[in-house]
Amino acid sequence: MQIAANHAHAVARTRGRDEATQQFVGLLIVALFPALFWMAAAAGIGAAIGHSPAPLALMTFGAAVAAFCAVIGQALFSRN
């Protein structure tokens, strides 16, 4: 009986770790891809009108988009 209880505890611990890993990867995808897209869009639009944004401005803009998406994604993920 003790062996079965220990096995169930180990399986539950592994599932928790797997879910945390999947949540982290999902959050990374939710935050990273929109940030890269909007950074590329801003750089492309800037180049099209003849005034490319500075790399620091692009980096700041991308970090802000990623942080915003990460906060929204975490709020949605934690509801489940």
The first five atom37 places (N, CA, C, CB, O) and aatype in JSON, in Angstrom:
{
  "aatype": [12, 5, 9, 0, 0, 2, 8, 0, 8, 0, 19, 0, 1, 16, 1, 7, 1, 3, 6, 0, 16, 5, 5, 13, 19, 7, 10, 10, 9, 19, 0, 10, 13, 14, 0, 10, 13, 17, 12, 0, 0, 0, 0, 7, 9, 7, 0, 0, 9, 7, 8, 15, 14, 0, 14, 10, 0, 10, 12, 16, 13, 7, 0, 0, 19, 0, 0, 13, 4, 0, 19, 9, 7, 5, 0, 10, 13, 15, 1, 2],
  "atom_mask": [
    [1, 1, 1, 1, 1],
    [1, 1, 1, 1, 1],
    [1, 1, 1, 1, 1],
    [1, 1, 1, 1, 1],
    [1, 1, 1, 1, 1],
    [1, 1, 1, 1, 1],
    [1, 1, 1, 1, 1],
    [1, 1, 1, 1, 1],
    [1, 1, 1, 1, 1],
    [1, 1, 1, 1, 1],
    [1, 1, 1, 1, 1],
    [1, 1, 1, 1, 1],
    [1, 1, 1, 1, 1],
    [1, 1, 1, 1, 1],
    [1, 1, 1, 1, 1],
    [1, 1, 1, 0, 1],
    [1, 1, 1, 1, 1],
    [1, 1, 1, 1, 1],
    [1, 1, 1, 1, 1],
    [1, 1, 1, 1, 1],
    [1, 1, 1, 1, 1],
    [1, 1, 1, 1, 1],
    [1, 1, 1, 1, 1],
    [1, 1, 1, 1, 1],
    [1, 1, 1, 1, 1],
    [1, 1, 1, 0, 1],
    [1, 1, 1, 1, 1],
    [1, 1, 1, 1, 1],
    [1, 1, 1, 1, 1],
    [1, 1, 1, 1, 1],
    [1, 1, 1, 1, 1],
    [1, 1, 1, 1, 1],
    [1, 1, 1, 1, 1],
    [1, 1, 1, 1, 1],
    [1, 1, 1, 1, 1],
    [1, 1, 1, 1, 1],
    [1, 1, 1, 1, 1],
    [1, 1, 1, 1, 1],
    [1, 1, 1, 1, 1],
    [1, 1, 1, 1, 1],
    [1, 1, 1, 1, 1],
    [1, 1, 1, 1, 1],
    [1, 1, 1, 1, 1],
    [1, 1, 1, 0, 1],
    [1, 1, 1, 1, 1],
    [1, 1, 1, 0, 1],
    [1, 1, 1, 1, 1],
    [1, 1, 1, 1, 1],
    [1, 1, 1, 1, 1],
    [1, 1, 1, 0, 1],
    [1, 1, 1, 1, 1],
    [1, 1, 1, 1, 1],
    [1, 1, 1, 1, 1],
    [1, 1, 1, 1, 1],
    [1, 1, 1, 1, 1],
    [1, 1, 1, 1, 1],
    [1, 1, 1, 1, 1],
    [1, 1, 1, 1, 1],
    [1, 1, 1, 1, 1],
    [1, 1, 1, 1, 1],
    [1, 1, 1, 1, 1],
    [1, 1, 1, 0, 1],
    [1, 1, 1, 1, 1],
    [1, 1, 1, 1, 1],
    [1, 1, 1, 1, 1],
    [1, 1, 1, 1, 1],
    [1, 1, 1, 1, 1],
    [1, 1, 1, 1, 1],
    [1, 1, 1, 1, 1],
    [1, 1, 1, 1, 1],
    [1, 1, 1, 1, 1],
    [1, 1, 1, 1, 1],
    [1, 1, 1, 0, 1],
    [1, 1, 1, 1, 1],
    [1, 1, 1, 1, 1],
    [1, 1, 1, 1, 1],
    [1, 1, 1, 1, 1],
    [1, 1, 1, 1, 1],
    [1, 1, 1, 1, 1],
    [1, 1, 1, 1, 1]
  ],
  "atom_positions": [
    [[0.81, -1.19, 0.0], [0.0, 0.0, 0.0], [0.86, 1.26, 0.0], [-0.93, -0.01, 1.19], [0.56, 2.23, -0.69]],
    [[1.93, 1.24, 0.76], [2.82, 2.39, 0.85], [3.49, 2.64, -0.5], [3.89, 2.16, 1.94], [3.69, 3.79, -0.89]],
    [[3.85, 1.57, -1.21], [4.5, 1.73, -2.52], [3.55, 2.41, -3.49], [4.96, 0.36, -3.08], [3.97, 3.29, -4.24]],
    [[2.29, 2.02, -3.5], [1.31, 2.64, -4.39], [1.13, 4.12, -4.06], [-0.04, 1.91, -4.3], [1.01, 4.95, -4.96]],
    [[1.11, 4.45, -2.78], [0.96, 5.85, -2.38], [2.17, 6.67, -2.81], [0.76, 5.96, -0.87], [2.03, 7.8, -3.28]],
    [[3.37, 6.11, -2.64], [4.58, 6.81, -3.07], [4.6, 7.01, -4.57], [5.83, 6.05, -2.62], [5.01, 8.06, -5.06]],
    [[4.16, 5.99, -5.32], [4.13, 6.09, -6.78], [3.14, 7.17, -7.22], [3.75, 4.73, -7.41], [3.44, 7.97, -8.11]],
    [[1.97, 7.2, -6.6], [0.97, 8.22, -6.94], [1.5, 9.62, -6.64], [-0.33, 7.98, -6.17], [1.26, 10.55, -7.41]],
    [[2.22, 9.77, -5.54], [2.8, 11.06, -5.19], [3.85, 11.47, -6.21], [3.41, 11.02, -3.77], [3.91, 12.63, -6.61]],
    [[4.68, 10.53, -6.64], [5.72, 10.82, -7.63], [5.11, 11.18, -8.98], [6.66, 9.63, -7.79], [5.61, 12.08, -9.66]],
    [[4.05, 10.5, -9.37], [3.38, 10.8, -10.64], [2.76, 12.19, -10.58], [2.3, 9.74, -10.97], [2.86, 12.95, -11.54]],
    [[2.13, 12.53, -9.47], [1.52, 13.86, -9.33], [2.58, 14.95, -9.38], [0.73, 13.95, -8.02], [2.36, 16.01, -9.97]],
    [[3.74, 14.7, -8.76], [4.81, 15.69, -8.77], [5.34, 15.88, -10.19], [5.95, 15.26, -7.82], [5.63, 17.0, -10.59]],
    [[5.48, 14.79, -10.95], [5.96, 14.87, -12.33], [4.96, 15.61, -13.2], [6.22, 13.47, -12.9], [5.35, 16.42, -14.04]],
    [[3.68, 15.33, -13.01], [2.66, 16.03, -13.79], [2.69, 17.53, -13.51], [1.26, 15.47, -13.48], [2.54, 18.34, -14.42]],
    [[2.89, 17.9, -12.26], [2.97, 19.31, -11.91], [4.14, 20.0, -12.58], [0.0, 0.0, 0.0], [4.03, 21.13, -13.04]],
    [[5.28, 19.29, -12.63], [6.45, 19.84, -13.3], [6.21, 19.97, -14.8], [7.68, 18.95, -13.04], [6.6, 20.96, -15.41]],
    [[5.56, 18.95, -15.4], [5.27, 19.0, -16.83], [4.32, 20.14, -17.15], [4.68, 17.67, -17.29], [4.5, 20.84, -18.15]],
    [[3.31, 20.34, -16.32], [2.37, 21.42, -16.55], [3.05, 22.78, -16.42], [1.19, 21.33, -15.58], [2.76, 23.7, -17.19]],
    [[3.95, 22.91, -15.47], [4.67, 24.17, -15.3], [5.56, 24.44, -16.51], [5.51, 24.14, -14.02], [5.66, 25.58, -16.96]],
    [[6.2, 23.4, -17.02], [7.04, 23.57, -18.21], [6.19, 23.96, -19.41], [7.81, 22.28, -18.5], [6.57, 24.85, -20.16]],
    [[5.06, 23.29, -19.59], [4.19, 23.62, -20.71], [3.63, 25.03, -20.58], [3.04, 22.61, -20.8], [3.5, 25.74, -21.57]],
    [[3.31, 25.44, -19.37], [2.8, 26.79, -19.16], [3.89, 27.82, -19.47], [2.3, 26.96, -17.72], [3.6, 28.86, -20.07]],
    [[5.13, 27.54, -19.08], [6.22, 28.47, -19.35], [6.47, 28.58, -20.85], [7.5, 28.01, -18.64], [6.64, 29.69, -21.37]],
    [[6.48, 27.45, -21.55], [6.7, 27.48, -23.0], [5.54, 28.2, -23.69], [6.84, 26.04, -23.56], [5.77, 28.99, -24.61]],
    [[4.32, 27.95, -23.25], [3.17, 28.65, -23.82], [3.24, 30.15, -23.59], [0.0, 0.0, 0.0], [2.93, 30.93, -24.48]],
    [[3.65, 30.53, -22.4], [3.78, 31.95, -22.09], [4.89, 32.59, -22.92], [4.06, 32.15, -20.6], [4.76, 33.73, -23.37]],
    [[5.96, 31.86, -23.13], [7.06, 32.35, -23.97], [6.58, 32.58, -25.4], [8.24, 31.37, -23.94], [6.92, 33.59, -26.02]],
    [[5.8, 31.64, -25.92], [5.27, 31.78, -27.28], [4.3, 32.96, -27.36], [4.58, 30.48, -27.73], [4.35, 33.75, -28.3]],
    [[3.42, 33.06, -26.36], [2.42, 34.14, -26.35], [3.09, 35.51, -26.27], [1.45, 33.96, -25.17], [2.58, 36.47, -26.84]],
    [[4.21, 35.61, -25.58], [4.88, 36.9, -25.42], [5.87, 37.2, -26.53], [5.59, 36.95, -24.08], [5.98, 38.34, -26.98]],
    [[6.58, 36.18, -26.99], [7.69, 36.41, -27.92], [7.24, 36.7, -29.34], [8.6, 35.22, -27.91], [7.71, 37.65, -29.96]],
    [[6.32, 35.89, -29.87], [5.95, 36.07, -31.27], [5.25, 37.39, -31.57], [5.06, 34.94, -31.69], [5.59, 38.03, -32.57]],
    [[4.3, 37.84, -30.75], [3.73, 39.17, -31.02], [4.76, 40.29, -30.92], [2.58, 39.44, -30.06], [4.73, 41.25, -31.69]],
    [[5.68, 40.17, -29.96], [6.71, 41.21, -29.81], [7.6, 41.26, -31.04], [7.56, 40.95, -28.55], [7.91, 42.34, -31.55]],
    [[8.01, 40.09, -31.52], [8.85, 40.07, -32.74], [8.09, 40.6, -33.95], [9.34, 38.65, -33.02], [8.64, 41.33, -34.76]],
    [[6.82, 40.24, -34.06], [6.01, 40.71, -35.18], [5.89, 42.23, -35.17], [4.62, 40.08, -35.14], [6.1, 42.88, -36.19]],
    [[5.55, 42.8, -34.01], [5.35, 44.24, -33.95], [6.66, 45.01, -34.07], [4.65, 44.62, -32.67], [6.67, 46.13, -34.58]],
    [[7.75, 44.43, -33.6], [9.06, 45.07, -33.81], [9.4, 45.1, -35.29], [10.17, 44.34, -33.02], [9.86, 46.12, -35.81]],
    [[9.17, 43.98, -35.98], [9.44, 43.93, -37.42], [8.52, 44.89, -38.18], [9.26, 42.49, -37.96], [8.94, 45.54, -39.13]],
    [[7.26, 44.96, -37.76], [6.32, 45.88, -38.41], [6.76, 47.34, -38.21], [4.9, 45.68, -37.86], [6.72, 48.12, -39.16]],
    [[7.17, 47.69, -37.01], [7.62, 49.06, -36.75], [8.88, 49.38, -37.54], [7.87, 49.27, -35.25], [9.0, 50.48, -38.09]],
    [[9.81, 48.44, -37.6], [11.03, 48.66, -38.37], [10.72, 48.77, -39.86], [12.05, 47.53, -38.12], [11.3, 49.6, -40.56]],
    [[9.82, 47.93, -40.34], [9.45, 47.96, -41.76], [8.74, 49.24, -42.14], [0.0, 0.0, 0.0], [9.03, 49.82, -43.19]],
    [[7.81, 49.67, -41.31], [7.1, 50.92, -41.59], [8.05, 52.1, -41.52], [5.93, 51.11, -40.6], [7.99, 53.01, -42.34]],
    [[8.94, 52.08, -40.54], [9.93, 53.15, -40.44], [10.84, 53.21, -41.65], [0.0, 0.0, 0.0], [11.15, 54.29, -42.15]],
    [[11.27, 52.05, -42.13], [12.13, 52.01, -43.32], [11.35, 52.46, -44.56], [12.7, 50.6, -43.53], [11.92, 53.09, -45.45]],
    [[10.07, 52.12, -44.61], [9.25, 52.49, -45.78], [9.04, 54.0, -45.87], [7.9, 51.78, -45.72], [8.96, 54.55, -46.97]],
    [[8.95, 54.66, -44.73], [8.75, 56.11, -44.78], [10.06, 56.88, -44.73], [7.85, 56.55, -43.63], [10.07, 58.11, -44.78]],
    [[11.18, 56.15, -44.64], [12.48, 56.8, -44.71], [13.08, 57.19, -43.38], [0.0, 0.0, 0.0], [14.09, 57.9, -43.35]],
    [[12.5, 56.76, -42.3], [13.05, 57.09, -40.98], [13.03, 55.84, -40.11], [12.24, 58.26, -40.31], [12.04, 55.56, -39.43]],
    [[14.11, 55.1, -40.14], [14.19, 53.86, -39.36], [14.33, 54.17, -37.88], [15.37, 52.99, -39.84], [15.11, 55.05, -37.51]],
    [[13.59, 53.47, -37.02], [13.71, 53.71, -35.58], [15.06, 53.21, -35.06], [12.57, 53.02, -34.83], [15.66, 52.3, -35.63]],
    [[15.52, 53.81, -34.0], [16.78, 53.41, -33.38], [16.64, 52.01, -32.78], [17.21, 54.44, -32.29], [15.55, 51.62, -32.36]],
    [[17.74, 51.26, -32.75], [17.67, 49.91, -32.16], [17.19, 49.91, -30.71], [19.04, 49.26, -32.23], [16.47, 49.01, -30.29]],
    [[17.58, 50.92, -29.94], [17.12, 51.0, -28.55], [15.61, 51.22, -28.48], [17.85, 52.13, -27.81], [14.94, 50.66, -27.61]],
    [[15.08, 52.02, -29.39], [13.63, 52.25, -29.42], [12.9, 50.97, -29.79], [13.28, 53.37, -30.42], [11.86, 50.65, -29.21]],
    [[13.42, 50.23, -30.76], [12.81, 48.95, -31.13], [12.86, 47.95, -29.98], [13.5, 48.37, -32.36], [11.89, 47.24, -29.72]],
    [[14.0, 47.91, -29.3], [14.15, 46.99, -28.18], [13.18, 47.34, -27.05], [15.6, 47.0, -27.67], [12.58, 46.45, -26.45]],
    [[13.04, 48.62, -26.75], [12.12, 49.06, -25.71], [10.67, 48.75, -26.09], [12.29, 50.56, -25.44], [9.89, 48.28, -25.26]],
    [[10.33, 49.01, -27.32], [8.99, 48.73, -27.82], [8.7, 47.23, -27.76], [8.82, 49.25, -29.26], [7.62, 46.82, -27.33]],
    [[9.65, 46.42, -28.2], [9.48, 44.96, -28.16], [9.35, 44.43, -26.74], [0.0, 0.0, 0.0], [8.55, 43.54, -26.48]],
    [[10.14, 44.98, -25.83], [10.06, 44.55, -24.43], [8.71, 44.92, -23.82], [11.21, 45.17, -23.61], [8.15, 44.16, -23.03]],
    [[8.2, 46.09, -24.17], [6.9, 46.51, -23.65], [5.79, 45.62, -24.19], [6.62, 47.98, -24.02], [4.89, 45.23, -23.44]],
    [[5.83, 45.29, -25.47], [4.83, 44.4, -26.05], [4.91, 43.02, -25.42], [5.01, 44.3, -27.59], [3.89, 42.42, -25.09]],
    [[6.13, 42.5, -25.26], [6.32, 41.18, -24.66], [5.82, 41.16, -23.21], [7.8, 40.76, -24.71], [5.18, 40.19, -22.79]],
    [[6.11, 42.2, -22.46], [5.65, 42.26, -21.06], [4.13, 42.32, -20.99], [6.27, 43.47, -20.34], [3.51, 41.65, -20.16]],
    [[3.53, 43.12, -21.84], [2.07, 43.22, -21.87], [1.44, 41.87, -22.21], [1.62, 44.28, -22.87], [0.5, 41.43, -21.54]],
    [[1.94, 41.22, -23.25], [1.4, 39.92, -23.66], [1.62, 38.87, -22.58], [2.03, 39.47, -24.98], [0.77, 38.0, -22.38]],
    [[2.76, 38.93, -21.9], [3.04, 37.96, -20.83], [2.08, 38.15, -19.67], [4.49, 38.11, -20.34], [1.61, 37.16, -19.09]],
    [[1.77, 39.38, -19.31], [0.84, 39.64, -18.2], [-0.56, 39.14, -18.57], [0.79, 41.15, -17.86], [-1.22, 38.48, -17.76]],
    [[-1.01, 39.45, -19.77], [-2.33, 38.99, -20.2], [-2.36, 37.47, -20.31], [-2.71, 39.63, -21.56], [-3.32, 36.84, -19.87]],
    [[-1.32, 36.88, -20.88], [-1.26, 35.42, -21.01], [-1.25, 34.73, -19.67], [0.0, 0.0, 0.0], [-1.93, 33.72, -19.49]],
    [[-0.49, 35.25, -18.72], [-0.44, 34.64, -17.38], [-1.79, 34.73, -16.69], [0.64, 35.31, -16.53], [-2.2, 33.8, -16.0]],
    [[-2.47, 35.85, -16.87], [-3.8, 35.98, -16.27], [-4.77, 34.96, -16.86], [-4.35, 37.41, -16.47], [-5.58, 34.38, -16.14]],
    [[-4.69, 34.74, -18.16], [-5.56, 33.76, -18.8], [-5.18, 32.33, -18.42], [-5.52, 33.91, -20.31], [-6.06, 31.5, -18.2]],
    [[-3.88, 32.05, -18.33], [-3.43, 30.7, -17.97], [-3.78, 30.35, -16.53], [-1.93, 30.56, -18.19], [-4.1, 29.2, -16.24]],
    [[-3.73, 31.32, -15.65], [-3.95, 31.03, -14.23], [-5.43, 30.85, -13.9], [-3.37, 32.14, -13.38], [-5.76, 30.39, -12.81]],
    [[-6.32, 31.22, -14.81], [-7.75, 31.01, -14.57], [-8.11, 29.54, -14.55], [-8.57, 31.72, -15.64], [-9.06, 29.15, -13.87]],
    [[-7.37, 28.72, -15.26], [-7.7, 27.28, -15.34], [-7.3, 26.58, -14.12], [-7.06, 26.63, -16.52], [-7.49, 25.37, -14.0]]
  ]
}
